[in-house]
Amino acid sequence: MNETSNGLINTITVGTSIKGDIQANGDFRMDGSLEGNITLTGKLVVGEHGHIVGNVVCQNANVIGIIDGNLSVKEFLTLYASSRVKGDIVANKLAIEPGAYFTGSCHMLDELSD
């Protein structure tokens, strides 16, 4: 994952659970669990053990773990083979690897109207 402009990446590690909403400037890596919404100005990476129960709003996202909620990604969303997403997706660009699980609706943003 790219570093933020201040050189730091927000990280929730394996074994950490949070209840509540998260708002952050920059990038974020979730390897633990979150019960709440997350809103970022940068990129979200949901690691293999990461699990979010809530809605996600971010610039870019790589999902390797689990999201139970809606995703709104302004640029590029990648769902890796191990990912499990239950919720609606709004994204500008979307890549889904074979084996990824997704249930919900998907709406692609119109680049000309953003």
N, C-alpha and C positions, 0 to 999 in steps of 0.2 A: 504494500500500500504506500502511496506517496505520503510524504510528511507534510504537515500543515506549514503555513508560512512562519510560524514561530518554532518549528522543528519538533513539535510534540504531537503525539497521537493519543487520543483518549482511548483507554482500554479497560474493559471489564473482563476479568480472567475467569477461567474454568473454576467452578465451585462458588462463585459469587452470584447472589440473587438480589435483585433490586425491585422494589415496588414503588412506582411513581413515574412521572414523566421526566424525560431528559431532553434538554435543549443545549446544543453545543455549536460553537463556531469551529469549523475545520472538520477533520476526519475522525472516525470512531470505529473501533473494532470491538465486537461483542462475542466473547467466548463463554460468557456466563449466561444468566437468564434475566430477562426484564419483563415485568408485568406493568405495562404502561406504554405511553406513546413516546416516540423519539423523533425529534426534529433537528436536522443538521444543515449547515451551509456547505458541507463537503461530502466526502465519500463514506459510506457505511459498508463494513465487511462483517457479515454474520458468519463466524467460524463454524467448524464442524460440530462443536458442542454448544454453539450459541442457540438461544431460543428466545424469541420475542413474542409476547402476547400483547398486541396493541398495534396501533397504526404507525407507519413510517413515512416521513417526508425527508428527502435528501437530494443532493445533486447527482450522485452516482451510487450504485450499490452492487456488491458481489454477495450472493447468498449461497452459502455452503450448508448452513444449518436449517433452522426452522423459523418460520414467521406465521403466526396466526393473527392476521389483521391485514388491512389494506396498505398498499405501497404506492406512493406517489414519488416518482423519480424523474427529475427534470431533464437528465441527459441519458445515461446508459445503465441498464439493469442487466446483470448476468445471473441466471439461475444455473448453478452447477449440478452435476448428476446426483449428488447426495442431498440436494435442497428439497424442502417440503414447504410449500406456500399455500395457505388457505385464506384467500381474500382477494379482493379486486386489485388490479394493477393499472396504473396510469404511468406511461413512460414514453420518452421520445424514441429510444431504441431499445430493443430487447433481444437477448440471446438466451436460448434454453438448450442445455446439453441433454442428450439422450439419458433417460433415467430420472430426470428431475420430475417432481410431482407438483402440479399446480392445479388448484381448483378455484374457480372464480371467473370474473369477466376481465377482459383486457382492453384498454383503450390506448391507442397510440396517439401521441401529441402531434399536431400539425406544426412542423418547423416554421412555416411561414406566418403562423398566427401567434407565436409565443412572444 
